[in-house]
């Protein structure tokens, strides 16, 4: 499989996202700039699809009385619990959550959280997209520094 396509597919997956896509692209011989652009775009594409998927599933199930009863109770209780934090950090918090390239802090989780908390989709899209860009920069820098460190190590050891 083409390394760039493989990296973009990894960037579309919920667990790896661009945190896995960029290193895979670079390991496949793709330059860091191309890897960054392709993986960031692929990861950003996730956001509208997750919003659409969640809303479609929710609306479809909402016609079932048992689901409506559980969903309303659960969403209301959860929104009350986190209301103060959402008010305090809001979209900046969503950005920070996405920008930190750790497992489960990517576009998928941020989009699910934004939908779950009833945050404005366009503002959420902007915050999450900016977070994805920052995460992409961080991952690209770490991958580049790691490769350079490996080159120095090999050179020092007679390679």
C-alpha positions in Angstrom: 0.0 0.0 0.0 1.2 3.5 -0.8 2.8 4.9 2.4 1.0 8.3 2.1 -2.4 6.6 1.7 -1.6 4.3 4.6 -0.7 7.3 6.8 -3.9 9.1 5.8 -6.0 6.0 6.7 -4.3 5.9 10.1 -5.1 9.6 10.5 -8.8 8.7 10.0 -8.8 6.0 12.6 -10.1 6.9 16.1 -7.2 5.5 18.1 -4.1 6.6 16.1 -5.4 9.7 14.2 -2.5 11.9 13.0 -0.4 10.8 16.0 0.1 7.5 14.2 -0.3 8.7 10.7 2.6 11.2 10.6 5.2 8.7 11.9 4.0 6.0 9.5 4.3 8.4 6.6 7.8 9.4 7.5 8.8 5.8 8.1 7.4 5.1 4.6 9.8 7.6 3.1 7.4 10.6 2.8 8.9 13.9 3.7 7.7 15.5 6.9 5.9 18.4 5.2 3.8 16.2 2.9 3.1 13.9 5.8 2.0 16.8 8.0 -0.4 18.3 5.4 -1.9 14.9 4.3 -2.4 13.6 7.9 -3.8 16.9 9.2 -6.3 17.2 6.4 -7.4 13.5 6.9 -7.8 14.1 10.6 -9.8 17.3 10.2 -12.2 15.4 7.8 -13.2 13.3 10.8 -14.9 16.2 12.6 -17.9 16.9 10.4 -18.5 13.1 9.9 -18.5 12.4 13.6 -21.0 15.3 14.2 -23.2 14.0 11.4 -23.0 10.4 12.5 -23.8 11.2 16.2 -26.7 13.5 15.3 -28.1 11.0 12.7 -28.0 8.1 15.2 -29.3 10.2 18.0 -32.3 11.5 16.0 -33.0 8.0 14.7 -33.1 6.5 18.2 -34.8 9.5 19.8 -38.1 8.2 18.4 -37.8 5.2 20.7 -39.3 6.2 24.1 -36.9 4.1 26.2 -33.9 5.8 24.4 -35.4 9.3 24.7 -35.9 8.8 28.5 -32.3 7.5 29.1 -30.7 10.0 26.7 -32.5 13.0 28.1 -31.7 12.0 31.7 -28.0 11.1 31.0 -27.3 14.2 28.8 -28.9 16.6 31.3 -27.1 15.1 34.3 -23.7 15.1 32.5 -24.2 18.6 31.2 -25.0 19.9 34.7 -21.9 18.1 36.1 -19.5 19.7 33.6 -21.3 23.0 33.1 -18.9 25.1 35.2 -15.8 23.6 33.4 -17.3 24.2 30.0 -18.2 27.8 31.0 -14.7 28.3 32.3 -12.6 26.7 29.5 -15.2 26.5 26.7 -13.8 26.3 23.2 -10.2 27.0 24.4 -10.5 23.9 26.5 -11.7 21.9 23.5 -8.7 23.3 21.5 -6.2 22.3 24.3 -7.7 18.9 24.7 -7.2 18.2 21.0 -3.8 19.9 20.7 -2.1 17.6 23.2 -1.0 14.6 21.2 -1.8 11.9 23.7 -4.1 8.8 23.3 -7.8 9.7 23.4 -7.3 13.4 23.1 -7.8 13.8 19.4 -10.5 15.0 17.0 -12.8 12.0 17.6 -13.0 12.4 21.4 -13.2 16.2 21.2 -16.0 16.1 18.6 -18.0 13.6 20.7 -17.5 15.7 23.7 -18.6 18.9 21.9 -21.7 17.2 20.5 -22.5 15.6 23.9 -22.2 18.9 25.7 -24.3 20.7 23.1 -21.5 23.1 22.0 -21.9 25.2 18.9 -20.7 23.0 15.9 -19.0 25.7 14.0 -17.1 27.1 17.0 -16.2 23.5 18.0 -15.0 22.7 14.5 -12.7 25.8 14.6 -11.4 24.9 18.0 -10.9 21.2 17.2 -9.3 22.0 13.8 -6.8 24.4 15.4 -6.1 21.7 18.0 -5.5 19.2 15.2 -3.0 21.6 13.5 -1.1 22.1 16.8 -1.0 18.4 17.5 0.3 17.8 13.9 3.0 20.4 14.5 4.0 18.7 17.8 4.0 15.2 16.4 6.0 16.4 13.3 8.6 18.1 15.5 8.9 15.0 17.8 9.3 12.7 14.7 11.9 15.0 13.1 13.9 15.3 16.4 13.7 11.6 16.9 15.0 10.9 13.4 17.8 13.4 13.9 18.7 12.0 17.3 18.8 8.5 15.8 21.1 9.7 13.0 23.5 11.2 15.6 23.4 8.0 17.6 24.2 5.9 14.6 27.0 8.2 13.5 28.5 8.2 17.0 28.5 4.4 17.1 30.4 4.0 13.8 27.4 3.6 11.5 
